[in-house]
Each structure stands twice: as structure tokens, then as C-alpha cells.
Amino acid sequence: MQVALLVNEAAGRGRARSAAAAVTARLASAGVQVHPLVAPDRTAAEDAVRTVREDVDAVVALGGDGVAHAAVQGLAGSGTPLAVLPAGTGNDLALALGIPADPLAAADAAAQDLLTGGGRRVDLARSTSAAGERWWATVLCCGFDSVVSDRVNRLRWPRGPRRYDLAIAVELARLRSRRVRLTLDGVPAEHEVTLVAVGNTAWYGGGLRICPGADPADGWLDITVVGPVSRFELVRTRPRLAAGTHVSHPAVQVLRARELLVEPVGADAEGLTTLADGEPVGPLPQRSTVEPGALTVLGTGRR
């Protein structure tokens, strides 16, 4: 058996880079030959996966949700399995699929499935916008979380987690709802929203259960719509995301669809962007469609 190993060396503040040699040795001890993929950036990583996917038995993504997102671009619909070895800051796909939290244990689970013909087929979502087409596996978000991420990317100081904290503080001070049109399976309705999260799986943001009912094998997208809320209410309610109990809040609505079109309504919503798997996807308007069974994942159900 041969696999291609894609590593995000910056993931987990160097945790993935430190684990790469041990993961390679662990897979080799199971009889799996490992071919490293060298990719200096996300685009190169996606291209590398597309290039090798027909020549290997699986692609192994070592890092956080970002490296899994890059691998998914090359593997969606191809039939070549993905093994996710969590070693990043956010490991929401591994959490959702029950992959062991330790990358070496995840490597053992993936090797077992690879050698025995195991694995789980899961849905993916495909989004199209003016930026093109992107596949994603976990959650796509638009609104408060996406504007915070945009702010983080524009800040040059401070470095590290404090930059994220500063971005949250700035955007809380500017908090306002925006009007969007959500068209679910061809049925449109306008909503005043603080946040829209579209879930193929339940978790995002490093363990926040934003779409608690989402199942990556049911052929549906779960859509959590947070309506207008005050700054105080947003801060007070946010801790409930870890347990998924926020869905009982009167400002929260849960919807389901196989296809969702999100469009801005009015000047306030113009310029809104989206993130999926924690990575930039594209601006509104954007159409997302669930693609049942588009990916096989190794090593699931072991957590």
C-alpha cells in the first residue's frame, strides 16, 4: 500500500511538523509506504493532491482542518480515500468523524482501514461564487464569524491569539445584523441575520457545535440562522455553542436543505464573504449543494 503524506508544517504551532517523522515511521511499520508531498502553499497543496491521487491508495493529511480542506479539493468524487491525522489548532473534521485525537493513534486507525478495505463514505458540500468552486467538509459560515476572520487577516499586530481577540473586540463594537436572502431548495425567504452557519458536520471553530444536528452521511445541510442580537447577548450565548444548546435561543432558527443560495439584500450585506473548514471560500452570492458520499475517509469511529 502506498500513501501520499500532506503536512501543514505550521499547523498547531509546529505540532504537525514535529509529528511528521513519527507518523511516517508508524505507517511504515504497518507496511504502508509513504511519499511526502511538498507544497509551499494551499494552491500548490491542492494541485499536488490532484496530481498523485490516481497513483496512491490514499492521501494522508497531517495538520488541522486547513490541510484537510486542501486535500478535499483534490479528492472529492475521485474514489481515493483521505486519512485525517489531527495536529492543528482546529481539528473539527476529526472530531466530527470520531478520528483519534492523537495523530499516531489516527495513523494506526487509518492504516488498519487501508489494509483491510475499511473506511467511511461521507457527504461533502460544493460551493460556487464569483471566486469559483470550493469543496468543504465541515461548516460554512457567513456574518459575524467571517467578518472577524477578515479583520484578523487585515491586522498586522498583535501576533498570535491576541490578534483574534482584538478582531473580535473590534467587530463586536461594530456589530450589526445584515439582511440576506436564503433560498432553500428553490424556496426563497429574507432574513435579518447576525450569523449564518451551514453544516455538513456539527463542529467548527475548534469544537463549537454550531450545527448540532448535522450528519455528514444523511444527504442534507443543516443551517443555523442567528437573527439580530445585542453585543451582550452574543457574548453571553456564545459559550452555549460548545454544547449545541444555543439552538433553543429565541433568536436562533434551524433549517435544512440539499441546496442553499445565500444572497445579500441591501448595501449592509454587500461585501460579505464566507469561510468553510476555517478557510476563505468566496463572497456572496453563493450557492452550496450537498454531494452525498463524495469522499471516503479512513480511521473514523475510533474516538
C-alpha positions as CSV (number, residue, x, y, z in Angstrom):
1,M,0.0,0.0,0.0
2,Q,1.2,3.5,-0.8
3,V,0.0,6.8,0.5
4,A,0.9,10.5,-0.1
5,L,1.5,12.5,3.0
6,L,0.5,16.1,3.0
7,V,1.7,18.1,6.0
8,N,0.9,21.7,7.1
9,E,4.1,22.3,8.9
10,A,2.7,25.5,10.6
11,A,-0.4,23.7,12.0
12,G,-0.7,23.5,15.7
13,R,2.2,25.9,16.1
14,G,4.6,23.4,14.7
15,R,2.9,20.3,16.2
16,A,2.3,18.8,12.7
17,R,5.9,19.3,11.6
18,S,7.1,17.6,14.8
19,A,4.8,14.7,14.3
20,A,5.6,14.0,10.6
21,A,8.6,11.7,11.2
22,A,6.8,9.7,13.8
23,V,3.7,9.3,11.6
24,T,5.8,8.2,8.7
25,A,7.6,5.6,10.8
26,R,4.3,4.4,12.3
27,L,2.7,3.9,8.8
28,A,5.9,2.2,7.6
29,S,5.7,-0.2,10.5
30,A,2.2,-1.2,9.4
31,G,3.5,-1.9,5.9
32,V,2.4,1.3,4.2
33,Q,4.9,3.2,2.0
34,V,4.8,6.9,2.5
35,H,5.5,9.5,-0.2
36,P,5.8,13.1,1.1
37,L,4.0,15.8,-0.8
38,V,6.0,19.1,-0.9
39,A,3.7,22.1,-1.2
40,P,4.6,25.7,-0.1
41,D,1.1,27.0,-0.1
42,R,-2.6,26.0,-0.3
43,T,-2.9,26.1,-4.1
44,A,0.3,24.0,-4.5
45,A,-1.1,21.5,-2.0
46,E,-4.4,21.2,-3.9
47,D,-2.6,20.7,-7.2
48,A,-0.2,18.1,-5.6
49,V,-3.1,16.0,-4.4
50,R,-4.8,16.1,-7.8
51,T,-1.6,15.0,-9.4
52,V,-1.0,12.0,-7.2
53,R,-4.5,10.8,-6.4
54,E,-4.6,8.2,-9.1
55,D,-1.2,6.7,-8.2
56,V,-1.7,6.1,-4.4
57,D,-4.1,4.2,-2.3
58,A,-4.9,7.1,0.0
59,V,-3.8,10.7,0.8
60,V,-2.9,11.4,4.4
61,A,-3.4,14.9,5.7
62,L,-1.4,15.8,8.8
63,G,-2.4,19.1,10.5
64,G,-5.7,20.9,11.1
65,D,-8.8,21.5,9.2
66,G,-7.0,23.7,6.7
67,V,-4.8,20.8,5.3
68,A,-7.8,18.5,5.2
69,H,-9.6,21.3,3.2
70,A,-6.8,21.4,0.7
71,A,-6.8,17.6,0.3
72,V,-10.6,17.6,-0.2
73,Q,-10.2,19.8,-3.2
74,G,-8.2,17.1,-5.0
75,L,-10.1,14.1,-3.7
76,A,-13.8,15.0,-3.9
77,G,-15.5,12.4,-6.1
78,S,-12.3,10.7,-7.1
79,G,-12.7,7.5,-5.1
80,T,-9.2,7.9,-3.4
81,P,-9.6,7.9,0.4
82,L,-8.5,10.6,2.8
83,A,-6.9,9.9,6.2
84,V,-7.0,12.8,8.6
85,L,-4.3,13.0,11.3
86,P,-5.3,15.8,13.6
87,A,-2.4,18.0,14.7
88,G,-3.7,21.6,14.3
89,T,-5.4,24.3,16.3
90,G,-8.8,23.3,15.0
91,N,-9.5,19.7,14.3
92,D,-13.2,19.8,13.8
93,L,-13.4,17.2,10.9
94,A,-11.5,14.6,13.0
95,L,-13.9,15.4,16.0
96,A,-17.0,15.0,13.8
97,L,-15.9,11.7,12.3
98,G,-14.6,10.1,15.5
99,I,-11.0,10.1,14.4
100,P,-8.5,9.7,17.4
101,A,-7.2,13.0,18.7
102,D,-3.6,11.7,18.8
103,P,-2.0,11.7,15.3
104,L,-0.2,8.5,15.9
105,A,-3.4,6.7,17.0
106,A,-5.1,8.2,14.0
107,A,-2.3,6.8,11.8
108,D,-2.9,3.4,13.3
109,A,-6.6,3.6,12.6
110,A,-6.1,4.8,9.1
111,A,-3.6,2.0,8.3
112,Q,-6.0,-0.6,9.7
113,D,-8.8,0.6,7.4
114,L,-6.4,0.9,4.4
115,L,-5.1,-2.7,4.8
116,T,-8.5,-4.2,5.4
117,G,-10.5,-2.3,2.9
118,G,-12.4,-0.3,5.5
119,G,-13.4,3.4,5.5
120,R,-16.5,5.5,5.7
121,R,-18.2,7.3,2.9
122,V,-19.3,10.8,3.8
123,D,-21.0,13.7,2.2
124,L,-19.2,16.9,1.0
125,A,-20.6,20.3,0.1
126,R,-19.7,22.2,-3.0
127,S,-20.0,26.0,-3.1
128,T,-19.9,28.3,-6.1
129,S,-19.4,32.0,-6.1
130,A,-17.7,34.7,-8.1
131,A,-14.4,33.3,-6.7
132,G,-15.0,29.9,-8.3
133,E,-15.9,26.5,-6.9
134,R,-14.8,25.1,-3.5
135,W,-15.5,21.8,-1.8
136,W,-15.8,21.6,2.0
137,A,-16.4,19.0,4.7
138,T,-17.4,20.7,8.0
139,V,-19.2,24.1,8.2
140,L,-19.5,27.2,6.0
141,C,-20.2,30.4,7.9
142,C,-21.2,33.9,6.9
143,G,-21.7,37.0,9.1
144,F,-20.1,37.8,12.4
145,D,-17.5,35.0,12.2
146,S,-16.5,35.7,8.7
147,V,-16.0,39.4,9.3
148,V,-13.9,38.6,12.3
149,S,-11.7,36.4,10.2
150,D,-11.5,39.1,7.5
151,R,-10.4,41.5,10.2
152,V,-7.8,39.0,11.5
153,N,-6.3,38.7,8.0
154,R,-6.0,42.5,7.7
155,L,-4.3,43.0,11.1
156,R,-0.5,43.1,11.2
157,W,-0.4,43.5,15.0
158,P,-0.5,41.8,17.5
159,R,0.7,38.3,16.6
160,G,-0.7,35.1,17.8
161,P,-4.1,34.6,19.5
162,R,-4.3,38.2,20.7
163,R,-4.8,39.2,17.1
164,Y,-8.0,37.1,17.0
165,D,-9.1,38.6,20.4
166,L,-8.6,42.1,19.0
167,A,-10.5,41.4,15.9
168,I,-13.5,40.1,18.0
169,A,-13.4,43.2,20.1
170,V,-13.4,45.5,17.1
171,E,-16.2,43.7,15.3
172,L,-18.3,43.5,18.5
173,A,-18.1,47.2,18.7
174,R,-19.3,47.4,15.0
175,L,-21.9,44.6,15.5
176,R,-25.0,44.9,13.3
177,S,-27.3,42.5,11.6
178,R,-27.5,42.2,7.8
179,R,-30.3,41.3,5.5
180,V,-29.8,38.2,3.3
181,R,-32.0,36.1,1.1
182,L,-31.8,32.4,1.8
183,T,-33.2,30.1,-0.9
184,L,-33.6,26.6,0.3
185,D,-34.2,24.0,-2.4
186,G,-35.7,26.7,-4.6
187,V,-37.8,28.4,-1.9
188,P,-36.6,32.0,-1.1
189,A,-37.1,33.9,2.2
190,E,-35.4,37.1,3.5
191,H,-33.8,37.1,7.0
192,E,-32.2,39.6,9.2
193,V,-29.1,37.8,10.4
194,T,-26.1,38.1,12.7
195,L,-24.7,34.8,11.5
196,V,-25.5,32.0,9.1
197,A,-23.7,28.6,9.5
198,V,-24.2,25.8,7.0
199,G,-23.2,22.5,8.4
200,N,-22.3,19.2,6.8
201,T,-20.9,18.3,10.2
202,A,-21.7,19.7,13.6
203,W,-18.5,21.4,14.7
204,Y,-16.5,24.5,13.8
205,G,-14.1,26.9,15.4
206,G,-12.2,24.3,17.3
207,G,-15.0,22.4,19.0
208,L,-18.0,24.7,18.8
209,R,-21.2,22.7,18.0
210,I,-22.8,25.3,15.8
211,C,-25.0,22.8,13.8
212,P,-25.6,20.2,16.4
213,G,-27.9,18.0,14.3
214,A,-25.7,17.9,11.2
215,D,-24.9,14.4,10.0
216,P,-22.2,14.0,7.2
217,A,-23.9,10.9,5.8
218,D,-27.6,12.0,5.6
219,G,-27.6,13.9,2.3
220,W,-28.7,17.2,4.0
221,L,-27.2,20.5,5.0
222,D,-28.2,21.9,8.4
223,I,-28.5,25.6,8.5
224,T,-28.2,27.6,11.8
225,V,-29.5,31.2,11.4
226,V,-28.8,33.6,14.2
227,G,-31.0,36.6,14.0
228,P,-30.4,40.1,15.4
229,V,-28.9,40.0,18.9
230,S,-27.2,42.6,21.1
231,R,-23.5,42.5,21.8
232,F,-24.2,41.4,25.4
233,E,-26.5,38.6,24.2
234,L,-24.0,37.4,21.6
235,V,-21.2,37.2,24.2
236,R,-23.5,35.6,26.8
237,T,-24.8,33.0,24.4
238,R,-21.6,32.1,22.6
239,P,-20.4,29.6,25.3
240,R,-23.5,27.5,24.7
241,L,-22.1,26.7,21.3
242,A,-19.8,24.1,22.8
243,A,-22.8,22.0,23.9
244,G,-25.0,22.9,21.0
245,T,-27.7,24.3,23.3
246,H,-27.8,27.7,21.6
247,V,-30.4,26.3,19.2
248,S,-33.1,26.8,21.8
249,H,-32.4,30.6,21.9
250,P,-35.3,32.6,20.5
251,A,-33.0,34.4,18.0
252,V,-31.8,31.1,16.5
253,Q,-33.6,29.2,13.7
254,V,-32.5,25.8,12.4
255,L,-33.3,24.9,8.8
256,R,-32.4,22.1,6.4
257,A,-31.8,21.9,2.7
258,R,-30.0,20.0,0.0
259,E,-29.1,23.2,-1.8
260,L,-28.8,26.7,-0.4
261,L,-28.3,30.0,-2.1
262,V,-27.2,32.9,0.1
263,E,-27.6,36.4,-1.4
264,P,-27.1,39.9,0.0
265,V,-30.1,42.2,0.3
266,G,-29.2,45.9,0.6
267,A,-25.9,47.7,1.0
268,D,-25.2,46.4,4.5
269,A,-24.8,42.8,3.3
270,E,-22.7,43.7,0.2
271,G,-19.1,42.6,0.6
272,L,-19.9,39.7,3.0
273,T,-17.6,36.7,2.5
274,T,-17.7,33.1,3.6
275,L,-15.4,30.7,5.3
276,A,-15.6,26.9,5.2
277,D,-13.4,24.5,7.1
278,G,-11.9,27.7,8.5
279,E,-10.6,28.7,5.1
280,P,-11.7,31.5,2.8
281,V,-14.3,30.3,0.2
282,G,-15.7,33.4,-1.6
283,P,-18.2,36.3,-1.5
284,L,-21.9,36.4,-1.6
285,P,-24.0,35.5,-3.6
286,Q,-23.0,31.8,-3.0
287,R,-24.7,28.5,-3.8
288,S,-23.9,25.4,-1.7
289,T,-25.1,21.9,-2.6
290,V,-24.6,18.7,-0.7
291,E,-22.9,15.9,-2.7
292,P,-23.8,12.6,-1.0
293,G,-20.9,10.1,-0.5
294,A,-18.4,12.2,-2.3
295,L,-15.5,11.2,-0.1
296,T,-14.1,8.1,1.7
297,V,-12.4,8.8,5.0
298,L,-10.1,6.3,6.8
299,G,-9.8,5.7,10.5
300,T,-13.2,7.0,11.6
301,G,-15.3,5.9,14.6
302,R,-12.3,5.2,16.8
303,R,-12.5,8.2,19.3
